Amino acid sequence: MMSNNTPQIRFKGYTHAWEKRKLGDVAEFSKGSGYSKGDLTAEGTPIILYGRLYTKYETIIEDVDTFVNMKEKSVISRSGEVIVPSSGETAEDIARASVVGKDGVILGGDLNIVRADSTIDPTFLAITISNGNQQKELSKRAQGKSVVHISNSDLKDVVLQHPALPEQTAIGTFFATLDSTITLYKQKLDGLRTLKKGYLQQMFPQAGESVPRVRFEGFEGDWESRAFGEVADVIGGGTPDTKIPEYWGGDIDWYAPAEIGDQIYVNGSRRKITTLGLQKSSATILPVGTVLFTSRAGIGNTAILGKEGATNQGFQSIVPHKNELDSYFLYSRTHELKRYGETVGAGSTFVEVSGKQMSNMNILLPALAEQAVIGDFFRSLDGQITAQQSKVEQLQQLKMAYLQKMFV
């Protein structure tokens, strides 16, 4: 049956309408064999387990790094199978597919296996099952509550919309290449994060030590243990009465903990208060360079104020003394602040750390000059991580835009 529907974007030279057919008319179906995580070994025969499909989101699976000792009657790939998980936590988890890109791989339990006929490109099939109308249709067919299931009989009834084989292949190749590019950028991002983790361990003294294991040239001597109250002011926040309009909608930034996410610097809040609202609450204007520290449920999220502002009572913000503490040096030790806050925080309704408790926290510090050099180092490294994360997100957004416009 021919459809007049065509995608918004097509490769040059393709003009024919896409065809609609049930997947059961163009493919054969089978199931993987009964292996689970408990069967995994350090080496042996490579295996794909169903959970990989909704944790790695690969279009084509080429590299398999999980292994088992092969059992009798195992299901072995012949390359080109499209696999769909038959169980998962949500309908979205299992309404996705990947192509097995090599032969000799065991296909584990809870995998539906689809082998299309010669009119359907496997990569195109995996992409269209995981996106658009086919993905929505498959999600609706998922059955279950705590665990949802999809069977081959559900797959057989999915209506597949597709062009002629050459156009399918062109589309599949395009997205496979885009996915490979995204994977490479993600790997670089992971590498930068791993590098930072290693430097954090080496460039700050570990428990029981007073000097770091890696140090910039020209600095020596033990780091000194200081209480926050000696080198910074710890300042809480407050909330103006929400029933009084005159307190709200002004030009003073006023942050809530939910706004402190992955960003390093914050330069504008979602809600703002007036000067009168500031005066009629316990909120305080905090200077540029203040390290905002969330002190309630979700303890330990931090950000640096790039523009002066105030916070609600869900913070115990740290204002470094000018000649004692470097803001970025402190921000780089977020993991220590978080661990301390979670350890000492207490409360009947929710965990909370007080300003007094934060002021009493001891922290090892070098001279301000060394703090500044370390802070600059991590600022540069964080900048690389942020830039790489932005590239990954841009590529993912580009992929989503193409998926919406290149499929019916």
N, C-alpha and C positions, 0 to 999 in steps of 0.2 A: 504494500500500500504506500503510495507516495504522499508526502506532506508538502504543503507550500511554505512551511516554516524554514527559514534559513538563518544562520547566525549573523550578527552585525558585522563581524570581521572575518574575512576569508583570505586564504592565500590566493595570489594571482593565478588566474586560469581555471578556477573552480566556480561553477555557476549552477550546477544541478541542485534540485531540491533534495533535502535529506529524507531518508526512508525510515519508516517506523516498523519494527518487528519485535516480537517477544524474544527475550534472550533465549528461551527454551527452544526456539526454532533455529538458532544459529550456533548452539554450543552443546557440549556434553558435560555432565556434572559428576563429581565424586567427592569423597571425604578423605581428610588426612587420617593418619593412624595415631593411636593413643599414647602419645608421649606428653609429659608435663615437665615443669621446672625441676621437679625432684629427680628427673632422669639425666639432667645436664652433667657433663664431665669436662675436665680441663682440655681434653683432646678426644679425637674420634671422628665420627662422620658428621658433617655439618647438618644442622636442622633449623627449620623456621618454626617457631611457636606463634600461636595466634596473637599474643600480646604485643609482638613487635609491630604489627600493622597499625595499632593506635597509640604507639609511643614514638615511632620514628617517622611515620607518614611518608614512606618512600613510594615513588611511582614504580621504579624498577629495583628489585633487590639483587645486587651483584655480590656484595661482600657479606658473608655469613660468619659470625664469630662465636656462635654457640654450637656445642657438640654433644653427641650422645654415643653410647655403644649401641650399634644397630641391632634391632630385634628382627625376628622373622616376620615376614609379611608387611614390612615397612612400605610406605608409599614414597616413591622416589621421583623427583622432578625430572622432566625431559626438556626443560627450558620452554618458556612461553605460556606456562599455566598462569591464570589469573586467580589469586587466592583472596577469599573474603572471610573474616572471622565469623564463626557461627555463634559466639557468645561474647558478652561484654557488659560493662556497667551501665552504659546508656545506648540508646538507639543510634546516636551519632557515632559512638565508638565503632560499632560493627558495620555501619553503612559506608564502608570504604574498602578499597581494593589495592593490591600491588601485583606487579608481574614478577614471576620468578625468572631471573635473567640467566640462570645457568642450570645445567643438568647435574644429577648426582646428589641433590640436596633432599634430605628427608623432610616431608611435609607433615607436621605434627597434628595432634588431635585438635578438635574445635576449629578446623579450617574447612571451609567449603572450597572446592577446586573446580574452576571453570576452564574448559579448553574449547575455545571458539573455533569455528570452521574457517576455511580459507578466505571468506568474505569479510572477516573482522580482524582488525589489527589488535593484538593483545594490549599494547600500551594505551591505545585509544580507549579500549574497553575498560581498563583499570581506572583511567582518568574520568571517564563519563560515569562509572558507578560511584566514584567518590565525590562527585560534584553535580550541581544543577538538579534537573528534574529527576534523574535516576536516583540520586542520593536521597532526595526528599521522599520519593516513592518507597525506597527500601527502608528508610527510617520508620515510615508509617506501618510497615509490615512487621517490625520488630515486636516480639511478644515477651512479656515477663515484667517483673517488678524490680527486685533487688539485683537480679541478673536477667538480661534480655537475650533473646535468641533469634537467629535468622537461619532458615533451612534452605537447602537447594531448591525445594519446591517454591519458596518465596522468590528466589533468584530467577527461576524459570519464567515467572509471570511478569517480571520487570519489563516494561516497554523500552526498548533500546532505540534511540534516534541516532542515525549515523549517515554519513555521506558515503560515496564510493571509496574503495580501499585505498587508492593513492592519496586521497585527501585525508583519510584517517591516519595514514602513515606519516604524512607531513605534520599533522597536528600532534601526534604522539611524539615524534622526534623533537618538535619545538618545545614541548613541555618537559620532556626528559632532559633536554639540554638546560632549560631554565632551572629544573630541580637540581641538576649537578652543580650549577653555579651557586645556588642557594646553599647547598651542602658544603661547598668549599668555603664560602663566607662564614658559615656557622662553625666550621672546624677552626678557622682562624680566630673567631670570637672565643671559642672554648679554650684555645691555646693561650690567648691573652689573659683570660680569667684564671687559668691554671698558673700562669706566670706570676700574676698578682698574688695569688694565694701563697706561692712559694716565697715571694719577697716579703710578704707580711710575716711569715714565720721566721725569716732570717734577719730582718731589719729592725725587729723589736725584741727586747729581751724576753726569753721564755721563763716559765715558772722556776723560781730559785736562782735566776741569773740576774746580773746587774748591767751587762753589756750585750749588745746584739752580736750575732755571729757574722753578719755582713755589715760593713760600715764604710761610709765615704772617707776618702783620704783626707787627712788633716785633723780628724776628730779622735779623741781618746779619752780615757777616764771612765769611771762608773757613772751610770745614770742615777739620778737622785729620786728617791721616793717622796712624793708630795701629795698632800690632800687637795682635792679640787678647790676647797674653800680658800686655799692659800694662793692659787694661781688663776682663779676665775670666780665670777659671781654666778650662782645657780638661781635662776629666776623662773617662777611659775607664771601661769596666765590666768585669765578670767573671761567671763562671758557677760556682756551687757544684757539687761532685761530684754528678751525677745519680743515682749508685748509693747515696747515703747519704740515707735517708728523713728523717733528723732535720734536714736542711738545707732541706727543702721543706714547703710548706703552712702557712707562718707568716702574719704580717700585714704584711710588708714588700713593697710593690709592686716588681716586677722585670720590666722591659720588654725585649722582643725587637724587632728592626727591623720585622718583619712587622706589628706592632701600630700602627706610625706611618703612618697613612693620611691622610685628608683632614681629620681633626679638628684643631682649633687647640690645644685644651687636652686633656691626658690626666689622668684622675683615678683610674684603677684599672687594673691590669695583669691579664692572663689568668692568669699564674702568679705565685705569691708565695713568698718565701723566709723562713726564720727568722733570728733574730739570730745564731744559731750559723752558719748558712749564709753570712751576710754576713761574719762574722769569718773564716771559712775559705776565702774567695775574694777576688779583687781588686775585687769590686763595692764601690761606695761610696754612701752615702746622699747624694742630691742635693737641694738645697733647692727650695722653691716658686719658680717664676720661671726655673728652668733651661731653656735651649733645648736639647732633645734633638736630636742631629744624627747621622743614620745614616752610618757611615763605611766601610761595605763595599758589596758589590754592591747596587745600589740606593742609591748615595751621594746624600746631600742631602735626604732626607726629614726634616722638622722638626716639632716640637710643643713646646708649653710645658707644663712640669709644673705642674698645678694643686694637686698634693698631693705631698709629698716622696716619693721613691722611688729605686730603683737600676735599673741596666741591665746587659745582658750586654756582651760585648766588641765588639759590632757598632756601638758608638757612640763618638763623641768629643763629649761634651756640653759646652755652654758655660754657665758659671755667671757671670753679670755681676757685676762689682764694684758695690757699692751706689751709689756716687756717680759712677760712670763710664759705665754702659751700661744703657739701658732694654730690658727683655726684649721688649716688643712691637715696638719700633723695630727690634731685631735680627731678630725673626721675620719682619718685613715685607721683609727683605732676603734671604729664603731663596734666591731665584734666584741671588744673588751667591755665597752660601756653596756652593750646589750646583755652580755653574760652576767655582769655585776647587777644590773637592774632586775633581771629575772631571778637572781639568787636572793637578793635582800627584799624585793617587793613583797608586800603582804596586804591582805584585805579580805573582808568577809564577802563582799559582793563581787569584786574583781581584783586582780593583782595590780598593785600600784606602788611605785617607788616615790619617796618624798624628796623634797629639795634638801632637807637636812641629810638624808641618807646619801644623796649624790654628792653633797659637799664633803662628806666624810670619806668618799672613795679615794683610795690611794692609787697613784699612777706614777710609773717610772718616767722621768723626763731627763733629756740631755739639755745642754745650753740652748738658748733660743736660736742661735745661728744654725746649729745642727738640726733642730726641729724644722726650720724653714727649708733647709736643703732636702730633708726627707719629705716634707709636705709637697715641695715642688716636684719631686720625683714621682710621687703617687698621683699628683694632679695631672702630670703628663701621661702616665699610664692609664688613668681613668679616662682621660680624653680620647685615647686610642680605642679603649673599650667602648665608649659611648659612640664614637664615629663608626666603629664596626657594627655595633648593634643597630645603628640607624641604617646602614647599608643593607643588613639582613631584612629589616622591617620594610624598607623600600622595595626590595625584590619580592618579598611576600605579598605586598600590596599590588605590585605590578602583576604577579601571577594571578591573584584574585580578580583583577580587572580583566585580564585576558580570558580567564575561565568564564566570566559572565558574558563576554562578547563573542567568544569563539565556539560556544555550544548552543544548541537550540534549547 
